[in-house]
């Protein structure tokens, strides 16, 4: 048996998984603090998503697409969440005044 490994491509695309696990764990992409437990939760949830897609016997390309969509949704929530919260606080303060 003959086996080889290319150091240039070994582990390629794992960067996306690492970043996605951190983002799912609650670390903001714009900087901020987080907890290791959150990152652990993010990586476990990403792994569970992967196992569910594999168990459903979906195409591996769909697997990456679903993971990418989840990552985009989480980032959008992180970006839009504070803005929505701020708008709600402004609306509450207007109700109190008026």
TAJOKA-V149643 format. One line per field, one symbol per residue. ss: DSSP state (H for helix, E for strand, L for the rest). phi: phi as a letter, one per 30 degrees, with the letter a starting at -180 (. if undefined). psi: psi as a letter, one per 40 degrees, with the letter a starting at -180 (. if undefined). A space follows every 50 residues. Layout:
BEGIN
ss = ???
phi = ???
psi = ???
END
This chain:
BEGIN
ss = LLLLLLLLLLLLLHHHHHHHHHHHLLLLLLLLLLLHHHHHHHHHHHHHHH HHHHHLLLLHHHHHHHHHHHHHHHHHHHHHHHHHHHHHHHHHHHHHHL
phi = .cbbbcddcdididdddddddddddjdddcjkcabddddddddddddded ddddddhdddddedddddddddddddddddeddddddddddddddddc
psi = hhiiihddeheieeddddddddddeehieeiaiaiddddddddddddddd dddddefiidddddddddddddddddddddddddddddddddddddd.
END
